Amino acid sequence: MTASGHGFPRTRRLTKSADFKRVFERSVKSANGQWTLLARSNGKRYPRLGLAISKKHIRKASDRNQLKRIARESFRLQQHTLGGLDIVIMARSAALQADHETLRRSLQKHWDNLVKQCKPSWSSSSDPTAT
C-alpha cells in the first residue's frame, strides 16, 4: 500500500495543538450537511490532516471512530492532489444518518473545492526558494 505513495505516515498528520490553532485562526472553509473542512497553506510540499470529531456532535465513540476512518481513508487516497495544505476535518451530526458512500462522495467534493480555493496559495508557498 505504501509503495504506491498512498500511505499515512506521521508526517502527514497534524499532531500539535499549535498546528490545529494555526488552521482554526485563518483558513479556507468548505462545509455541507455532513462535514466541515478547514484548510490553510503549510509551506511544505505535502498535505497534513487533523481530525476534530467532537463528542458534542457525535456522542458514541464507535461512531466517531467510524467517521475518522472514513475521513483518513479519503485523505490517504487524495493526498497527492492536495499540495501543501494543512486540513482539519470536523463532522456534523447529520453525518450519522449518511451512508458511507455518501460520506466519501461528500469528502471528494470538499477536496476538489479546497484545491480550487487554495491552489494559488499553496503552489507559491511550496517554492523551495521562498522563505
C-alpha positions in Angstrom: 0.0 0.0 0.0 2.7 2.5 0.9 4.7 1.5 -2.2 2.2 3.4 -4.3 2.6 6.6 -2.3 -0.8 6.3 -0.6 0.4 5.8 3.0 -0.4 7.9 6.0 2.8 8.4 7.9 3.1 10.6 11.0 4.5 13.5 8.9 1.1 13.7 7.1 -0.8 14.3 10.4 -1.4 17.5 12.4 -0.1 16.4 15.9 0.5 19.6 17.8 -2.2 21.9 19.2 -0.3 24.9 17.7 -0.8 23.3 14.2 -4.6 23.0 14.8 -4.7 26.5 16.2 -3.0 27.9 13.1 -5.6 26.3 10.8 -8.5 27.4 13.0 -7.3 31.0 13.2 -7.2 31.7 9.5 -8.4 29.2 6.9 -10.5 28.5 3.9 -13.7 26.7 4.8 -15.7 24.1 2.9 -18.9 22.8 4.5 -22.0 20.8 3.8 -24.5 18.8 5.9 -22.1 16.1 6.9 -18.6 17.7 7.1 -16.8 21.0 7.7 -13.2 21.2 6.4 -10.8 24.0 7.1 -7.6 24.3 5.1 -4.5 26.6 5.2 -1.3 26.5 3.3 1.5 24.9 5.4 4.6 25.9 3.3 5.5 22.3 2.7 5.3 20.1 -0.4 2.8 17.7 1.2 -0.6 18.0 2.9 -1.3 17.2 6.6 -4.5 16.1 8.1 -6.1 16.8 11.5 -9.4 15.4 12.8 -11.6 17.2 15.2 -14.7 14.9 15.6 -16.4 16.2 18.8 -18.4 14.4 21.4 -20.9 17.3 21.3 -22.0 16.4 17.8 -21.2 12.6 17.6 -21.9 11.1 21.0 -20.8 7.5 20.6 -17.1 6.7 20.4 -17.7 4.0 17.9 -19.5 6.5 15.6 -16.7 9.0 16.0 -14.1 6.3 15.2 -16.0 5.2 12.1 -16.2 8.8 10.8 -12.4 9.2 11.4 -11.7 6.0 9.5 -13.7 7.2 6.5 -12.0 10.7 6.6 -8.5 9.2 6.9 -9.0 6.8 4.1 -10.4 9.5 1.8 -7.4 11.8 2.7 -5.0 8.9 2.1 -6.3 8.3 -1.4 -6.4 12.1 -2.3 -3.3 13.4 -0.6 -1.3 13.5 -3.9 -3.7 16.2 -5.2 -3.8 18.3 -2.1 -0.4 20.0 -2.3 0.9 21.9 0.8 -2.2 22.2 2.8 -3.0 21.7 6.5 -6.6 20.4 6.7 -8.8 19.9 9.7 -12.0 17.8 9.3 -14.9 18.2 11.6 -18.1 16.0 11.4 -21.6 17.3 11.8 -24.4 15.4 13.5 -26.1 14.7 10.1 -23.0 12.5 9.2 -24.5 9.8 11.4 -27.6 9.4 9.1 -25.5 9.3 5.9 -24.2 6.0 4.4 -20.5 5.5 3.8 -20.7 6.1 0.1 -22.4 9.5 0.6 -19.8 10.5 3.1 -17.0 9.5 0.7 -18.5 11.4 -2.2 -19.0 14.4 0.1 -15.4 14.4 1.1 -14.3 14.1 -2.6 -16.3 17.3 -3.3 -14.6 19.0 -0.4 -11.1 18.0 -1.6 -11.9 19.4 -5.1 -13.3 22.6 -3.6 -10.3 23.1 -1.3 -7.8 22.6 -4.1 -9.6 25.1 -6.3 -9.7 27.7 -3.5 -6.2 27.2 -2.1 -4.1 26.2 -5.1 -2.7 29.7 -5.7 -1.5 30.0 -2.1 0.0 26.5 -1.6 1.7 26.4 -5.0 3.5 29.7 -4.3 4.4 28.8 -0.7 5.8 25.4 -1.7 8.5 27.1 -3.8 11.8 25.9 -2.3 13.3 29.4 -2.8 10.6 31.1 -0.8 11.1 31.8 2.9 
